[in-house]
């Protein structure tokens, strides 16, 4: 069956949701987000430089799995809403509020002709309540957790995460565990590969881990 002959929903069920690996970890002093960089279309490697972690504010970011266009549009929409909120209210939006807004958008479109076929991790830091990580699905489901992986490589990544992750680990430990989990997924999942991106969100803000440091970790 060729994907050009089937509907968007059928294509998503058959192909799109299967291709990626993303990870979110809550640490004692940061939230760590990680993803590989391969974008697939069925059995075709469509792109080798996909950015699957999207900053929303200086302390909130999302990871994307599923339809790239849908996820990118949601990222732009959410970023705009956060900027408007901060202008009107003169205060920072909370991570929970951002996750709730995104869940409402997904829920409101689930029965439309053009729903958003995505699975998203949303993470960040609040000055009052600390670090948060939410997992959201295409139907608007919204669950807070400490350790989550999405995509086709998640079944492999979870083997590393379940073994190594413990609540209370620090940022450096989280980066190492995330890098190892993504590397394991890339080794066995054909839809994951082409490198690793890792972001950390601390009380001071968001930082992308240098490629050189990631290379040393996975080596």
C-alpha positions in Angstrom: 0.0 0.0 0.0 1.5 3.3 -1.1 1.0 6.3 1.3 -0.1 8.5 -1.6 -3.2 6.4 -2.0 -4.5 6.6 1.6 -5.9 9.3 3.8 -3.8 11.4 6.2 -5.2 9.5 9.2 -4.4 6.1 7.7 -0.9 7.3 6.7 -0.3 8.5 10.3 -1.4 5.2 11.7 0.7 3.3 9.2 3.9 5.3 9.1 4.2 8.8 10.6 3.8 8.0 14.3 6.4 5.3 14.1 9.5 7.3 13.2 11.4 9.2 15.8 12.9 9.0 19.3 12.5 11.8 21.9 13.2 11.8 25.6 12.4 14.0 28.6 13.9 13.7 32.0 13.2 15.7 35.2 16.4 16.1 37.2 17.1 17.8 40.6 18.5 20.9 38.9 17.2 20.8 35.3 14.9 19.3 32.8 16.7 17.4 30.0 15.2 17.0 26.5 16.8 14.8 23.8 16.0 13.7 20.3 17.7 12.3 17.3 17.6 14.1 13.9 16.3 11.7 11.2 13.0 12.5 9.5 11.3 9.7 7.6 8.5 9.3 5.1 7.6 5.7 5.2 10.8 3.8 4.4 12.5 6.9 3.0 15.0 9.0 5.0 13.5 12.3 4.0 15.9 14.6 6.0 19.0 14.1 8.2 19.0 17.5 10.0 15.5 17.6 11.5 15.2 19.7 14.7 12.8 17.8 16.9 13.2 20.1 20.0 11.5 23.5 19.7 12.1 26.3 22.2 8.8 28.1 23.1 10.0 30.5 25.7 13.3 31.0 27.5 12.3 28.2 29.9 9.8 26.1 28.0 10.4 23.7 25.1 8.6 20.9 23.3 9.8 17.8 21.5 7.9 16.5 18.4 6.9 13.2 17.0 4.5 12.6 14.2 3.6 15.0 11.4 6.4 17.6 11.1 4.2 20.3 9.7 1.5 19.8 12.4 4.1 19.9 15.1 5.9 23.0 13.8 2.6 24.9 13.4 1.6 24.0 17.0 5.0 25.2 18.1 4.5 28.6 16.4 1.0 28.9 17.7 2.0 28.1 21.2 5.0 30.5 21.1 2.7 33.3 19.9 0.1 32.6 22.7 2.9 32.7 25.3 4.2 36.0 24.1 0.7 37.5 24.1 0.1 36.2 27.6 3.3 37.7 28.9 2.6 41.1 27.3 -1.0 41.2 28.7 -0.4 39.8 32.1 3.2 41.1 32.6 4.3 37.8 34.0 5.7 34.5 32.9 3.4 31.7 31.8 3.7 28.5 33.9 4.7 25.2 32.4 1.4 23.7 33.5 -0.6 26.5 31.8 1.3 26.0 28.5 0.7 22.3 28.6 -3.0 22.8 29.4 -3.4 25.3 26.4 -1.7 22.9 24.1 -3.9 20.0 25.3 -7.0 22.1 24.7 -5.9 22.9 21.1 -5.3 19.2 20.4 -8.6 18.1 22.1 -10.5 20.8 20.2 -9.2 19.5 16.8 -9.4 15.8 17.4 -12.7 15.3 15.6 -12.1 17.9 12.8 -11.2 17.1 9.2 -7.6 18.2 10.0 -6.5 17.0 13.4 -3.0 17.4 14.6 -1.2 14.0 14.3 1.5 14.5 16.9 2.9 13.2 20.2 4.6 16.0 22.1 6.7 16.4 25.3 6.4 19.8 26.9 8.9 20.7 29.6 10.2 23.7 31.5 10.8 25.5 34.8 8.6 27.7 37.0 10.1 30.0 39.6 7.5 28.9 42.2 7.0 25.2 41.4 10.2 24.1 39.8 10.7 21.6 36.9 7.9 20.0 35.0 7.5 17.5 32.1 4.2 16.8 30.4 3.4 14.2 27.7 0.6 15.1 25.2 -1.1 13.0 22.6 -3.1 13.8 19.4 -6.4 13.5 21.3 -5.4 16.1 23.9 -4.3 13.7 26.6 -2.0 15.5 29.1 0.0 13.6 31.7 2.8 14.9 33.9 5.7 12.6 34.5 9.3 12.5 35.5 10.7 10.3 32.6 9.1 9.9 29.2 10.1 8.7 25.7 8.1 9.0 22.5 8.3 7.6 19.0 9.3 4.3 17.4 12.6 4.2 19.2 11.0 4.7 22.6 10.6 0.9 23.2 14.4 0.6 23.0 15.2 3.9 24.8 13.0 2.8 27.8 15.3 -0.1 28.4 18.1 2.3 29.2 15.8 4.8 31.0 14.2 2.2 33.3 17.6 0.9 34.2 19.5 4.1 34.7 17.0 6.9 35.6 16.2 7.6 39.2 14.4 10.6 40.7 16.9 13.2 42.1 19.7 12.7 39.5 21.5 15.9 38.6 21.7 17.6 35.2 25.0 15.9 34.1 23.6 12.5 34.9 20.5 13.2 33.0 22.4 14.3 29.9 24.5 11.1 30.0 21.4 8.9 30.4 19.5 10.7 27.7 22.4 10.4 25.3 22.9 6.7 25.9 19.1 6.0 25.5 19.0 7.9 22.2 22.1 6.1 21.0 20.6 2.7 21.8 17.4 3.6 19.9 19.5 4.8 16.9 21.3 1.5 16.9 18.2 -0.6 16.6 15.4 1.6 15.3 15.6 2.3 11.5 13.6 5.5 11.8 16.0 7.0 14.3 19.5 8.3 13.5 21.7 11.1 12.1 22.8 12.5 15.4 21.5 13.7 18.7 20.2 17.0 20.0 20.1 17.7 23.8 18.7 20.7 25.6 18.7 21.5 29.3 16.4 23.9 31.1 17.6 25.2 34.4 16.6 28.1 36.7 18.8 30.3 34.6 17.3 29.4 31.2 17.7 27.0 28.3 20.9 25.7 26.8 21.7 23.4 23.9 24.4 20.9 24.7 27.4 21.3 22.3 27.7 18.5 19.7 31.3 17.9 20.8 30.2 17.1 24.4 27.4 14.8 23.1 29.9 13.0 20.9 32.2 12.3 23.9 29.3 11.0 25.9 28.0 8.5 23.3 31.6 7.4 22.5 
